[in-house]
């Protein structure tokens, strides 16, 4: 494992999940994205070939593992394996959205811990380091035997809301598990924190139980790490209005937006939804309530720090340890 400043070439390659995202990172770095030949056989198998030598290079592979999750993750594994066999010096996986992150523990008997399996597969394939963005739980970092650089989109989303000059605001955690994350967000905005308590009767289902804190007459910002189906977050919006919040905004890092989530959010009473670009969106958001902010510049800074063996945590003053 390299622990000294690299004198090797820096190369960056993109998976097929979101090549435009990788292009922006490369632009910030002042380099070009490397060429890859990829194709799918008729039976769905993936073929990868790197079109330039990677021998001895510090390689960064960017692949957000959103929908289709399994295809994107398998492609990443194949890319890592190809780089290992081609004698890359360091294989760094930039995974803006980590797959299976919510399966980080056994909730019932005879269940897998798939987030740990993902870590094992990446290590076996040949990954030397992972850069992740706002992991669902800090536990996931402990699943790896290689370095994990955990970065957060919280400062970027917070800066967007600072620009709105909200005078009487409150940050709301949508559940008890997200309190630390929401607390960091609230501190950056110099706002108090409220907490919604909820129960989960089933997958992608949640019922808000009660509110801890005061939102009456205030502009409330719900902050979470991801929005999936939108059902839970829309119920949270309605609950806050029932508690007489003046306006309700949403901030989240990962826009999973499964099923009709976007339509659900657009038709809700929320003022605005602010998300990071960790996952590509299929819909045109130019006329809607959803605003996307970019973390590509932050990822480029992180990559530079890693390449030159400098501290990544100094970018966040310790607030990336959610």
Protein Blocks (a to p, Z undefined) as FASTA:
>chain_A
ZZbdcfbdcdddddfklmmlmmmmmmmnopacddddddddfkopacdddfbdfehiacdd
ddddbddfklmmmmmmmmmmmmmmnopabdcdddfbaghklmmbcfbghiacfklmmmmm
mmmnopabdcdehifbfklmmmpcbdcddddfklmmmmmmmmnopabgcdddfbfklmmm
mmmmmmmnopacdddddddfbghiacdfbdcdjfehiacddddfbdcklmmmmmmmmmmm
mnopabdcdddfblnkgajlmmmmmmmmbfbdcddfkbccfbdcklmmbdcddfklmmmm
mmmmmmnopafklmnnopamZZ
